Amino acid sequence: MHFAIFKPFAKAQARILLIKPVHREGRKTRTWILDPDEIEQLTERLRSEG
């Protein structure tokens, strides 16, 4: 949730380490890290859910 208050340069460098790896479409291997665009999508989803 703190991602929403980051300044643009901080958002561009933000990453979140996951507890378990997840498969991403277009990638051959699973990944342990959420990139800034994925974090943005997650914050928008959390806001819309309430």
PyMOL Python script that loads the backbone (N, CA, C, O; Angstrom):
from pymol import cmd

cmd.read_pdbstr("""\
ATOM      1  N   MET A   1       0.817  -1.199   0.000  1.00  0.00           N
ATOM      2  CA  MET A   1       0.000   0.000   0.000  1.00  0.00           C
ATOM      3  C   MET A   1       0.861   1.263   0.000  1.00  0.00           C
ATOM      4  O   MET A   1       0.420   2.309  -0.477  1.00  0.00           O
ATOM      5  N   HIS A   2       2.078   1.178   0.527  1.00  0.00           N
ATOM      6  CA  HIS A   2       2.955   2.346   0.553  1.00  0.00           C
ATOM      7  C   HIS A   2       3.413   2.747  -0.847  1.00  0.00           C
ATOM      8  O   HIS A   2       3.819   3.889  -1.062  1.00  0.00           O
ATOM      9  N   PHE A   3       3.353   1.816  -1.798  1.00  0.00           N
ATOM     10  CA  PHE A   3       3.784   2.094  -3.162  1.00  0.00           C
ATOM     11  C   PHE A   3       3.046   3.284  -3.745  1.00  0.00           C
ATOM     12  O   PHE A   3       3.619   4.038  -4.531  1.00  0.00           O
ATOM     13  N   ALA A   4       1.805   3.465  -3.382  1.00  0.00           N
ATOM     14  CA  ALA A   4       0.991   4.558  -3.923  1.00  0.00           C
ATOM     15  C   ALA A   4       1.534   5.935  -3.554  1.00  0.00           C
ATOM     16  O   ALA A   4       1.287   6.899  -4.278  1.00  0.00           O
ATOM     17  N   ILE A   5       2.265   6.051  -2.453  1.00  0.00           N
ATOM     18  CA  ILE A   5       2.778   7.358  -2.046  1.00  0.00           C
ATOM     19  C   ILE A   5       4.208   7.603  -2.516  1.00  0.00           C
ATOM     20  O   ILE A   5       4.746   8.685  -2.280  1.00  0.00           O
ATOM     21  N   PHE A   6       4.836   6.636  -3.170  1.00  0.00           N
ATOM     22  CA  PHE A   6       6.202   6.813  -3.676  1.00  0.00           C
ATOM     23  C   PHE A   6       6.241   7.871  -4.762  1.00  0.00           C
ATOM     24  O   PHE A   6       5.271   8.057  -5.498  1.00  0.00           O
ATOM     25  N   LYS A   7       7.353   8.554  -4.857  1.00  0.00           N
ATOM     26  CA  LYS A   7       7.586   9.484  -5.950  1.00  0.00           C
ATOM     27  C   LYS A   7       7.960   8.674  -7.191  1.00  0.00           C
ATOM     28  O   LYS A   7       8.375   7.522  -7.057  1.00  0.00           O
ATOM     29  N   PRO A   8       7.826   9.239  -8.396  1.00  0.00           N
ATOM     30  CA  PRO A   8       8.071   8.483  -9.634  1.00  0.00           C
ATOM     31  C   PRO A   8       9.427   7.784  -9.700  1.00  0.00           C
ATOM     32  O   PRO A   8       9.507   6.643 -10.155  1.00  0.00           O
ATOM     33  N   PHE A   9      10.496   8.451  -9.254  1.00  0.00           N
ATOM     34  CA  PHE A   9      11.809   7.800  -9.324  1.00  0.00           C
ATOM     35  C   PHE A   9      11.904   6.621  -8.364  1.00  0.00           C
ATOM     36  O   PHE A   9      12.598   5.647  -8.657  1.00  0.00           O
ATOM     37  N   ALA A  10      11.228   6.688  -7.236  1.00  0.00           N
ATOM     38  CA  ALA A  10      11.221   5.578  -6.282  1.00  0.00           C
ATOM     39  C   ALA A  10      10.375   4.425  -6.805  1.00  0.00           C
ATOM     40  O   ALA A  10      10.730   3.262  -6.614  1.00  0.00           O
ATOM     41  N   LYS A  11       9.257   4.733  -7.464  1.00  0.00           N
ATOM     42  CA  LYS A  11       8.421   3.686  -8.049  1.00  0.00           C
ATOM     43  C   LYS A  11       9.178   2.905  -9.108  1.00  0.00           C
ATOM     44  O   LYS A  11       9.021   1.688  -9.212  1.00  0.00           O
ATOM     45  N   ALA A  12      10.004   3.597  -9.902  1.00  0.00           N
ATOM     46  CA  ALA A  12      10.755   2.954 -10.978  1.00  0.00           C
ATOM     47  C   ALA A  12      11.787   1.970 -10.437  1.00  0.00           C
ATOM     48  O   ALA A  12      12.183   1.040 -11.140  1.00  0.00           O
ATOM     49  N   GLN A  13      12.225   2.167  -9.197  1.00  0.00           N
ATOM     50  CA  GLN A  13      13.238   1.295  -8.605  1.00  0.00           C
ATOM     51  C   GLN A  13      12.658   0.281  -7.625  1.00  0.00           C
ATOM     52  O   GLN A  13      13.390  -0.559  -7.101  1.00  0.00           O
ATOM     53  N   ALA A  14      11.369   0.347  -7.375  1.00  0.00           N
ATOM     54  CA  ALA A  14      10.735  -0.517  -6.372  1.00  0.00           C
ATOM     55  C   ALA A  14      10.642  -1.962  -6.843  1.00  0.00           C
ATOM     56  O   ALA A  14      10.381  -2.226  -8.017  1.00  0.00           O
ATOM     57  N   ARG A  15      10.855  -2.888  -5.927  1.00  0.00           N
ATOM     58  CA  ARG A  15      10.690  -4.313  -6.173  1.00  0.00           C
ATOM     59  C   ARG A  15      10.135  -4.935  -4.892  1.00  0.00           C
ATOM     60  O   ARG A  15      10.393  -4.436  -3.796  1.00  0.00           O
ATOM     61  N   ILE A  16       9.372  -6.024  -5.028  1.00  0.00           N
ATOM     62  CA  ILE A  16       8.870  -6.752  -3.870  1.00  0.00           C
ATOM     63  C   ILE A  16       9.301  -8.199  -3.998  1.00  0.00           C
ATOM     64  O   ILE A  16       9.066  -8.832  -5.028  1.00  0.00           O
ATOM     65  N   LEU A  17       9.930  -8.726  -2.962  1.00  0.00           N
ATOM     66  CA  LEU A  17      10.331 -10.115  -2.920  1.00  0.00           C
ATOM     67  C   LEU A  17       9.151 -10.952  -2.446  1.00  0.00           C
ATOM     68  O   LEU A  17       8.563 -10.662  -1.404  1.00  0.00           O
ATOM     69  N   LEU A  18       8.799 -11.989  -3.205  1.00  0.00           N
ATOM     70  CA  LEU A  18       7.650 -12.831  -2.888  1.00  0.00           C
ATOM     71  C   LEU A  18       8.040 -13.984  -1.974  1.00  0.00           C
ATOM     72  O   LEU A  18       9.214 -14.343  -1.883  1.00  0.00           O
ATOM     73  N   ILE A  19       7.063 -14.554  -1.306  1.00  0.00           N
ATOM     74  CA  ILE A  19       7.290 -15.691  -0.419  1.00  0.00           C
ATOM     75  C   ILE A  19       7.545 -16.963  -1.222  1.00  0.00           C
ATOM     76  O   ILE A  19       8.341 -17.811  -0.819  1.00  0.00           O
ATOM     77  N   LYS A  20       6.861 -17.088  -2.362  1.00  0.00           N
ATOM     78  CA  LYS A  20       7.077 -18.249  -3.234  1.00  0.00           C
ATOM     79  C   LYS A  20       7.077 -17.769  -4.689  1.00  0.00           C
ATOM     80  O   LYS A  20       6.438 -16.767  -5.011  1.00  0.00           O
ATOM     81  N   PRO A  21       7.781 -18.473  -5.555  1.00  0.00           N
ATOM     82  CA  PRO A  21       7.864 -18.024  -6.952  1.00  0.00           C
ATOM     83  C   PRO A  21       6.543 -18.228  -7.687  1.00  0.00           C
ATOM     84  O   PRO A  21       5.789 -19.156  -7.394  1.00  0.00           O
ATOM     85  N   VAL A  22       6.279 -17.349  -8.644  1.00  0.00           N
ATOM     86  CA  VAL A  22       5.064 -17.446  -9.444  1.00  0.00           C
ATOM     87  C   VAL A  22       5.426 -17.442 -10.924  1.00  0.00           C
ATOM     88  O   VAL A  22       6.434 -16.862 -11.327  1.00  0.00           O
ATOM     89  N   HIS A  23       4.591 -18.094 -11.727  1.00  0.00           N
ATOM     90  CA  HIS A  23       4.804 -18.138 -13.171  1.00  0.00           C
ATOM     91  C   HIS A  23       4.288 -16.858 -13.799  1.00  0.00           C
ATOM     92  O   HIS A  23       3.223 -16.362 -13.429  1.00  0.00           O
ATOM     93  N   ARG A  24       5.034 -16.330 -14.738  1.00  0.00           N
ATOM     94  CA  ARG A  24       4.625 -15.144 -15.484  1.00  0.00           C
ATOM     95  C   ARG A  24       4.506 -15.501 -16.948  1.00  0.00           C
ATOM     96  O   ARG A  24       5.371 -16.178 -17.504  1.00  0.00           O
ATOM     97  N   GLU A  25       3.447 -15.050 -17.564  1.00  0.00           N
ATOM     98  CA  GLU A  25       3.235 -15.299 -18.985  1.00  0.00           C
ATOM     99  C   GLU A  25       4.367 -14.656 -19.784  1.00  0.00           C
ATOM    100  O   GLU A  25       4.719 -13.498 -19.560  1.00  0.00           O
ATOM    101  N   GLY A  26       4.924 -15.410 -20.706  1.00  0.00           N
ATOM    102  CA  GLY A  26       6.007 -14.905 -21.531  1.00  0.00           C
ATOM    103  C   GLY A  26       7.396 -15.150 -20.962  1.00  0.00           C
ATOM    104  O   GLY A  26       8.393 -14.797 -21.593  1.00  0.00           O
ATOM    105  N   ARG A  27       7.475 -15.747 -19.784  1.00  0.00           N
ATOM    106  CA  ARG A  27       8.765 -16.052 -19.167  1.00  0.00           C
ATOM    107  C   ARG A  27       8.923 -17.555 -19.053  1.00  0.00           C
ATOM    108  O   ARG A  27       7.957 -18.272 -18.792  1.00  0.00           O
ATOM    109  N   LYS A  28      10.138 -18.028 -19.248  1.00  0.00           N
ATOM    110  CA  LYS A  28      10.395 -19.467 -19.189  1.00  0.00           C
ATOM    111  C   LYS A  28      10.439 -19.999 -17.763  1.00  0.00           C
ATOM    112  O   LYS A  28      10.103 -21.159 -17.522  1.00  0.00           O
ATOM    113  N   THR A  29      10.850 -19.162 -16.819  1.00  0.00           N
ATOM    114  CA  THR A  29      10.984 -19.614 -15.438  1.00  0.00           C
ATOM    115  C   THR A  29      10.066 -18.810 -14.523  1.00  0.00           C
ATOM    116  O   THR A  29       9.574 -17.743 -14.890  1.00  0.00           O
ATOM    117  N   ARG A  30       9.849 -19.341 -13.336  1.00  0.00           N
ATOM    118  CA  ARG A  30       9.073 -18.622 -12.336  1.00  0.00           C
ATOM    119  C   ARG A  30       9.956 -17.531 -11.730  1.00  0.00           C
ATOM    120  O   ARG A  30      11.183 -17.606 -11.796  1.00  0.00           O
ATOM    121  N   THR A  31       9.329 -16.533 -11.148  1.00  0.00           N
ATOM    122  CA  THR A  31      10.085 -15.418 -10.587  1.00  0.00           C
ATOM    123  C   THR A  31       9.695 -15.161  -9.139  1.00  0.00           C
ATOM    124  O   THR A  31       8.566 -15.430  -8.728  1.00  0.00           O
ATOM    125  N   TRP A  32      10.635 -14.643  -8.380  1.00  0.00           N
ATOM    126  CA  TRP A  32      10.440 -14.341  -6.969  1.00  0.00           C
ATOM    127  C   TRP A  32      10.188 -12.856  -6.726  1.00  0.00           C
ATOM    128  O   TRP A  32       9.970 -12.449  -5.585  1.00  0.00           O
ATOM    129  N   ILE A  33      10.215 -12.039  -7.782  1.00  0.00           N
ATOM    130  CA  ILE A  33      10.179 -10.593  -7.615  1.00  0.00           C
ATOM    131  C   ILE A  33       9.048  -9.965  -8.421  1.00  0.00           C
ATOM    132  O   ILE A  33       8.835 -10.319  -9.581  1.00  0.00           O
ATOM    133  N   LEU A  34       8.321  -9.028  -7.800  1.00  0.00           N
ATOM    134  CA  LEU A  34       7.329  -8.225  -8.511  1.00  0.00           C
ATOM    135  C   LEU A  34       8.014  -6.961  -9.008  1.00  0.00           C
ATOM    136  O   LEU A  34       8.717  -6.294  -8.249  1.00  0.00           O
ATOM    137  N   ASP A  35       7.813  -6.634 -10.261  1.00  0.00           N
ATOM    138  CA  ASP A  35       8.370  -5.420 -10.857  1.00  0.00           C
ATOM    139  C   ASP A  35       7.430  -4.246 -10.616  1.00  0.00           C
ATOM    140  O   ASP A  35       6.281  -4.444 -10.219  1.00  0.00           O
ATOM    141  N   PRO A  36       7.910  -3.017 -10.854  1.00  0.00           N
ATOM    142  CA  PRO A  36       7.088  -1.834 -10.568  1.00  0.00           C
ATOM    143  C   PRO A  36       5.710  -1.834 -11.239  1.00  0.00           C
ATOM    144  O   PRO A  36       4.729  -1.433 -10.612  1.00  0.00           O
ATOM    145  N   ASP A  37       5.616  -2.271 -12.486  1.00  0.00           N
ATOM    146  CA  ASP A  37       4.308  -2.281 -13.148  1.00  0.00           C
ATOM    147  C   ASP A  37       3.359  -3.280 -12.495  1.00  0.00           C
ATOM    148  O   ASP A  37       2.155  -3.035 -12.423  1.00  0.00           O
ATOM    149  N   GLU A  38       3.888  -4.396 -12.022  1.00  0.00           N
ATOM    150  CA  GLU A  38       3.063  -5.389 -11.334  1.00  0.00           C
ATOM    151  C   GLU A  38       2.632  -4.884  -9.956  1.00  0.00           C
ATOM    152  O   GLU A  38       1.524  -5.180  -9.507  1.00  0.00           O
ATOM    153  N   ILE A  39       3.491  -4.134  -9.291  1.00  0.00           N
ATOM    154  CA  ILE A  39       3.143  -3.548  -8.000  1.00  0.00           C
ATOM    155  C   ILE A  39       2.016  -2.538  -8.181  1.00  0.00           C
ATOM    156  O   ILE A  39       1.083  -2.489  -7.380  1.00  0.00           O
ATOM    157  N   GLU A  40       2.108  -1.735  -9.233  1.00  0.00           N
ATOM    158  CA  GLU A  40       1.071  -0.742  -9.526  1.00  0.00           C
ATOM    159  C   GLU A  40      -0.284  -1.411  -9.756  1.00  0.00           C
ATOM    160  O   GLU A  40      -1.304  -0.936  -9.257  1.00  0.00           O
ATOM    161  N   GLN A  41      -0.296  -2.513 -10.509  1.00  0.00           N
ATOM    162  CA  GLN A  41      -1.538  -3.251 -10.758  1.00  0.00           C
ATOM    163  C   GLN A  41      -2.104  -3.796  -9.450  1.00  0.00           C
ATOM    164  O   GLN A  41      -3.316  -3.766  -9.236  1.00  0.00           O
ATOM    165  N   LEU A  42      -1.240  -4.287  -8.589  1.00  0.00           N
ATOM    166  CA  LEU A  42      -1.679  -4.828  -7.305  1.00  0.00           C
ATOM    167  C   LEU A  42      -2.273  -3.734  -6.418  1.00  0.00           C
ATOM    168  O   LEU A  42      -3.304  -3.952  -5.783  1.00  0.00           O
ATOM    169  N   THR A  43      -1.637  -2.560  -6.365  1.00  0.00           N
ATOM    170  CA  THR A  43      -2.187  -1.479  -5.544  1.00  0.00           C
ATOM    171  C   THR A  43      -3.530  -1.009  -6.058  1.00  0.00           C
ATOM    172  O   THR A  43      -4.421  -0.696  -5.269  1.00  0.00           O
ATOM    173  N   GLU A  44      -3.689  -0.954  -7.383  1.00  0.00           N
ATOM    174  CA  GLU A  44      -4.983  -0.564  -7.956  1.00  0.00           C
ATOM    175  C   GLU A  44      -6.062  -1.584  -7.618  1.00  0.00           C
ATOM    176  O   GLU A  44      -7.195  -1.218  -7.306  1.00  0.00           O
ATOM    177  N   ARG A  45      -5.708  -2.865  -7.679  1.00  0.00           N
ATOM    178  CA  ARG A  45      -6.674  -3.913  -7.343  1.00  0.00           C
ATOM    179  C   ARG A  45      -7.069  -3.838  -5.876  1.00  0.00           C
ATOM    180  O   ARG A  45      -8.245  -3.989  -5.546  1.00  0.00           O
ATOM    181  N   LEU A  46      -6.100  -3.606  -4.990  1.00  0.00           N
ATOM    182  CA  LEU A  46      -6.402  -3.505  -3.561  1.00  0.00           C
ATOM    183  C   LEU A  46      -7.286  -2.298  -3.258  1.00  0.00           C
ATOM    184  O   LEU A  46      -8.171  -2.374  -2.406  1.00  0.00           O
ATOM    185  N   ARG A  47      -7.051  -1.194  -3.948  1.00  0.00           N
ATOM    186  CA  ARG A  47      -7.902  -0.009  -3.758  1.00  0.00           C
ATOM    187  C   ARG A  47      -9.335  -0.280  -4.195  1.00  0.00           C
ATOM    188  O   ARG A  47     -10.283   0.108  -3.512  1.00  0.00           O
ATOM    189  N   SER A  48      -9.493  -0.949  -5.337  1.00  0.00           N
ATOM    190  CA  SER A  48     -10.833  -1.198  -5.869  1.00  0.00           C
ATOM    191  C   SER A  48     -11.611  -2.203  -5.012  1.00  0.00           C
ATOM    192  O   SER A  48     -12.839  -2.157  -4.948  1.00  0.00           O
ATOM    193  N   GLU A  49     -10.885  -3.105  -4.358  1.00  0.00           N
ATOM    194  CA  GLU A  49     -11.550  -4.108  -3.517  1.00  0.00           C
ATOM    195  C   GLU A  49     -11.966  -3.532  -2.166  1.00  0.00           C
ATOM    196  O   GLU A  49     -12.792  -4.111  -1.461  1.00  0.00           O
ATOM    197  N   GLY A  50     -11.395  -2.407  -1.820  1.00  0.00           N
ATOM    198  CA  GLY A  50     -11.915  -1.805  -0.622  1.00  0.00           C
ATOM    199  C   GLY A  50     -10.979  -1.411   0.408  1.00  0.00           C
ATOM    200  O   GLY A  50     -11.387  -0.893   1.447  1.00  0.00           O
TER     201      GLY A  50
END
""", "prot")
cmd.dss("prot")
cmd.show_as("cartoon", "prot")
cmd.util.cbc("prot")
cmd.orient("prot")
